[in-house]
Amino acid sequence: MSDFAQDLTLQIPRLRRYARALTHDSAWADDLVQDTMERALGRRWLFRADSNLIAWLFTMLHRLYLNDVSSHRMARAVSEDSAPELASSGDMATQLDLRRALAQLNPEHRAVIVLIGLEQLSYKEAATILDVPIGTVMSRLMRGREKLRALLSGETEGLAAAATPFLTRIK
């Protein structure tokens, strides 16, 4: 096995965790990871050795996910056992609450929270993966955390207010 293939293999758990957080479906997540691995091996010549492999792979996986969503191939139900894998320690009820709350976030906020909070990528890496400016990553992270906090504390009124953008009249 080549060094490149070994490096790819080492990233599978992180890719799978991110894919499961996006899709909430373990089978779909596994398909995305497999498609990402196939594409990475097939386009190995596009990868620059001086660049970030995980950012390259996450970008590829995220774009495959967006393609699936836009082509309406996502007719899958969300099940609790296919929620993203979170920290292995801690109270199971708390983890289940967090998984449910993550599932209720919109995909843009969930992707940023998973990339930065769970995968511990930098804002710049997340921006590259999601193909958005760093400022957008920061605002999505802030809004996503607010919504997550509201969901976990049971503040549904606060969540409704946070989900509704403020309109201001400018003269």
N, C-alpha and C positions, 0 to 999 in steps of 0.2 A: 504494500500500500504506500502511495507517495506521501510526502510530508504534507502536501496540500490536502489530500483526502483525510489524513489523520487530524489535521487542524479543523476541518469541517466536522468530522465525527465528534470532536470534543465540544462543539457548539450546539449539538442536537438538543440537549436538555434545556438550554436557554431559549432556543428557537421554539421548542415545543411548549414551554411555559408561556411565552409571549403569544403563540398561536392559540393556545387554549384560553387565554385571557381575552383575545379578540373575538373568538368564535363561540365560546361556551359549549363547544362540542368536541369531544376528544377525537372522534373519527375524522371530522373535518380538519381539525388541527393537525392530525397526523398526515393527512393528505397534503396540507399546505407545507409542512416540513419536508415531506418527501419531494414535492414539486420544487421546493427551494433548493434542496440538495442536488436534484437532477439538473436544475438550471445552473447552479453554481459550478458543478463539474463540467457541464457542457460549455459554459462561458468562462472557464478558468482564465483564459487569455485576457479577459477584460479586467481582472483583478490586478491592481498594482501592489507589489510587495510592500511598498512604503505606506500603504493606507490601512485603515481599520477593518479587519475581516468581519467582526461581529456587526459593525454598522452596515457593511455591504450586504451581509446576509439578512439582517433585519429589514433593510430597505427592500430587498428582493421579496421577502416574505410578506411585508406590508403591501406591496404593490400587487402581489398575487391575490391577497385577501381582497383588496379593493376591486380587482378584476372579477373575482367570484361574486362579490356583492353587487356590482353594477350589472353583471350578466344574469342576475336573479337565480343563481345556483345555490342560494342559501335557504332552502326550505327545510330547515332542521330545527327541532325543538331544543330548548335549553333544559338541561337536566342538572341537578345538583351534583351528581358524581362527575360531571364533566366541567365543573367550574375550575378556574385557574388554581394551580398548585401554589399554595402560599407557604409561609414558614412552617417547618415541620414540628416546632414546639408550640406550646400554648394551648389554650382552652379550645376544644373543638367547636363549641357553641359560638365563640367569638369568631373563629375562622369561617364558620358557616354564615354568620351575619355579615362578615366582610365580603364574602363571595357573593352573597345575594345583593348587597349594596353595589358592588362593582358591576354586577349584571344589569343594574338599573341605570347606570350612567350611560350617556350616549357614547358611541364608539370613539369619537375624537378625544373626549376627556379620559376614557378608560385607557386608550393607547398611551397617552402621555403619562398617566399615573403608573402604569405597568412598566414602561420604559425607564422612567426616572426613579420611581419608588421601589419597584421590585428588582428590576435588572440593574439598577444603580448606574445608568448611563448619564452622561453630562447633558446639559441643555442643548449644546451644540450637536452632539451625536443624535439626540432625539429629533432635533430640527432637521438634520440631514436625512434620517430614516423616514420621517413623515413628510419631507419635502415642503416644509413651511419655515417662515422666519423664526428666530429664537424668541422674539417678543410674543409670537403666537403660542409657542410652547409654554412660555411663562404664564400667559393669561389662561390657557386651557388647564394648566396644572393648578393654578389658583382656584378657578371656577370648579374644576373637578374635585379638588379637596374640600371646597365649601359644600358641594352637593353630597359628597361622601360623608362628611361630618354631620350634615343635616339628616341624612338617611340613617346613620348609625345611632344618632341621638333621638331619633323619632320625631324630629321637627319637620313635619310635612308642610306646615305653613311656610317655614323658612326655605324649604326646597322649592316650593312653587314660586316664591318671590325670587329666588336665585336663578330659576330656570327662565324667568321672564325678563328679557332685557329691558333696561330702563330707556325710555324714550324722552329726549329733551328737545325742546323747541328752540331753534336757533334763528335769530332775526338778522 
